[in-house]
Amino acid sequence: MSLAGKAAIVTGSGRGLGLAYAQELAKQGAAVVINDVDEQVASEAVDSITAAGGKAVAVVAPVGSTETAKALVAAAVEHFGRLDILVTNAGVLRDKSLLKMTDEDFDLVINVHLRGTFTCVREAYAYFKENGVAGRIITIGSPTGQRGNFGQTNYAAAKAGIVGMVRTWALEMKRAGVTANAVIPVAATAMTKTVPFFQKAVEADERGEAMPEFFRKELGFGTADDVAGLIAYLASDAAANVTGQAIGVGGDRLQLWSHPEAIATEYLDGGWSYEALSERFDDLFGQRLQSVGEEFPQLPAELQPEPAAK
Ligand SMILES: NC(=O)c1ccc[n+]([C@@H]2O[C@H](COP(=O)([O-])OP(=O)(O)OC[C@H]3O[C@@H](n4cnc5c(N)ncnc54)[C@H](O)[C@@H]3O)[C@@H](O)[C@H]2O)c1
């Protein structure tokens, strides 16, 4: 098994994608620290791994604070004698359009996703450096962080911020042989199950059937297990040279995202005054302005969601 002898932390791993990641890492031989705020799902996650012959312990605590980050690393060291892999997956949503979004909605989402990733990665990296471990940092982004999405100011900020941190960490961690990447998943979980667009895929999954190919291929939408293979791969020795990347996965689809780059460059001696821009901006860049938001293909008629019951 490729991860035999290694130890991992997966935050928010009581259910959904985090649970699938923890189970896959355990299947590949890693001992896993399960973390969640929900004690019951955390303990069920531990049971599911130990019942399958793996090793797991639970730390029930909210990520965000340094205290929780320290407790997670300490649990890995105490129970498994080491730490090799950190997956910062815990997440919440508080979707509202900008004018309806409260300070609390903003702060909560930033605290769990962005601060939770920052504090956990800082603790794990300190351990890796001190112990000479060529560790693996796997963070979780989102299509919303890459492209923006209506009603998700807080979540877009957190997820774009995570990919920004990954680019910086890939530079800072290179000499220590530690990799840092962002996975951009799409899957049927509690977070996405109620989105009407995915209704037919979620219903097929709940009936125990394969999701229609249109969802799995065109939309890259599948089950949580479809995402877990990439997490285990990035955690493995085989991925030692993969760092600073944002990699999308879902259903049958795997994607490598580009990082932002200047796509058009113009020069003007003496610099760009208001007058010069007023005269020339439209000609230079008007046809090259970038699109925002995800563009979804039209759902075929038979895969359209049923109208909601009134
Ligand atoms: N489902 C998708 O299609 C999708 C797409 C893009 C990104 N993501 C990201 O993947 C991650 C997992 O999403 P999911 O769909 O499995 O969600 P989910 O809601 O099914 O699971 C999230 C888990 O995190 C736990 N959690 C919440 N706040 C926590 C905290 N402060 N500390 C510890 N645990 C906490 C929850 O109790 C829950 O068990 C999130 O970061 C999410 O933003 C999911």
The ligand as an SDF file (V2000), in Angstrom:
LIG
                    3D

 44 48  0  0  0  0  0  0  0  0999 V2000
  -19.4220   19.2640   -2.4720 N   0  0  0  0  0  0  0  0  0  0  0  0
  -18.8660   19.9280   -3.4550 C   0  0  0  0  0  0  0  0  0  0  0  0
  -19.2430   19.7920   -4.6320 O   0  0  0  0  0  0  0  0  0  0  0  0
  -17.7440   20.8890   -3.1790 C   0  0  0  0  0  0  0  0  0  0  0  0
  -17.3020   21.7040   -4.2220 C   0  0  0  0  0  0  0  0  0  0  0  0
  -16.2460   22.5730   -3.9960 C   0  0  0  0  0  0  0  0  0  0  0  0
  -15.6410   22.5990   -2.7460 C   0  0  0  0  0  0  0  0  0  0  0  0
  -16.1010   21.8110   -1.7390 N   0  0  0  0  0  0  0  0  0  0  0  0
  -15.4050   21.8930   -0.4550 C   0  0  0  0  0  0  0  0  0  0  0  0
  -15.1330   20.5900    0.0330 O   0  0  0  0  0  0  0  0  0  0  0  0
  -15.1200   20.6090    1.4710 C   0  0  0  0  0  0  0  0  0  0  0  0
  -16.0850   19.5580    2.0080 C   0  0  0  0  0  0  0  0  0  0  0  0
  -17.3650   19.8180    1.5200 O   0  0  0  0  0  0  0  0  0  0  0  0
  -18.5710   18.7870    1.6160 P   0  0  0  0  0  0  0  0  0  0  0  0
  -19.3880   19.0230    0.4050 O   0  0  0  0  0  0  0  0  0  0  0  0
  -18.0910   17.4280    1.9470 O   0  0  0  0  0  0  0  0  0  0  0  0
  -19.3600   19.4290    2.8560 O   0  0  0  0  0  0  0  0  0  0  0  0
  -20.2080   18.7390    4.0290 P   0  0  0  0  0  0  0  0  0  0  0  0
  -21.0500   19.8370    4.5780 O   0  0  0  0  0  0  0  0  0  0  0  0
  -20.8490   17.4720    3.5640 O   0  0  0  0  0  0  0  0  0  0  0  0
  -19.0600   18.3550    5.0850 O   0  0  0  0  0  0  0  0  0  0  0  0
  -18.3010   19.3240    5.7610 C   0  0  0  0  0  0  0  0  0  0  0  0
  -17.9130   18.7860    7.1250 C   0  0  0  0  0  0  0  0  0  0  0  0
  -17.1460   19.7970    7.7970 O   0  0  0  0  0  0  0  0  0  0  0  0
  -17.5730   19.8530    9.1520 C   0  0  0  0  0  0  0  0  0  0  0  0
  -17.2620   21.1730    9.7030 N   0  0  0  0  0  0  0  0  0  0  0  0
  -17.9070   22.3520    9.5340 C   0  0  0  0  0  0  0  0  0  0  0  0
  -17.2910   23.3400   10.2040 N   0  0  0  0  0  0  0  0  0  0  0  0
  -16.2290   22.7680   10.8210 C   0  0  0  0  0  0  0  0  0  0  0  0
  -15.1770   23.2590   11.6470 C   0  0  0  0  0  0  0  0  0  0  0  0
  -15.0960   24.5490   12.0080 N   0  0  0  0  0  0  0  0  0  0  0  0
  -14.2460   22.3840   12.0890 N   0  0  0  0  0  0  0  0  0  0  0  0
  -14.2920   21.0740   11.7580 C   0  0  0  0  0  0  0  0  0  0  0  0
  -15.2570   20.5630   10.9800 N   0  0  0  0  0  0  0  0  0  0  0  0
  -16.1930   21.3930   10.5110 C   0  0  0  0  0  0  0  0  0  0  0  0
  -19.0750   19.5840    9.0850 C   0  0  0  0  0  0  0  0  0  0  0  0
  -19.5980   19.1730   10.3400 O   0  0  0  0  0  0  0  0  0  0  0  0
  -19.1290   18.4860    8.0190 C   0  0  0  0  0  0  0  0  0  0  0  0
  -19.0380   17.1960    8.5710 O   0  0  0  0  0  0  0  0  0  0  0  0
  -15.4700   22.0390    1.8760 C   0  0  0  0  0  0  0  0  0  0  0  0
  -14.2830   22.7730    2.0780 O   0  0  0  0  0  0  0  0  0  0  0  0
  -16.1910   22.5610    0.6470 C   0  0  0  0  0  0  0  0  0  0  0  0
  -16.1610   23.9520    0.5640 O   0  0  0  0  0  0  0  0  0  0  0  0
  -17.1490   20.9610   -1.9250 C   0  0  0  0  0  0  0  0  0  0  0  0
  1  2  1  0
  2  3  2  0
  2  4  1  0
  4  5  1  0
  4 44  2  0
  5  6  2  0
  6  7  1  0
  7  8  2  0
  8  9  1  0
  8 44  1  0
  9 10  1  0
  9 42  1  0
 10 11  1  0
 11 12  1  0
 11 40  1  0
 12 13  1  0
 13 14  1  0
 14 15  2  0
 14 16  1  0
 14 17  1  0
 17 18  1  0
 18 19  2  0
 18 20  1  0
 18 21  1  0
 21 22  1  0
 22 23  1  0
 23 24  1  0
 23 38  1  0
 24 25  1  0
 25 26  1  0
 25 36  1  0
 26 27  1  0
 26 35  1  0
 27 28  2  0
 28 29  1  0
 29 30  1  0
 29 35  2  0
 30 31  1  0
 30 32  2  0
 32 33  1  0
 33 34  2  0
 34 35  1  0
 36 37  1  0
 36 38  1  0
 38 39  1  0
 40 41  1  0
 40 42  1  0
 42 43  1  0
M  CHG  2   8   1  16  -1
M  END
$$$$
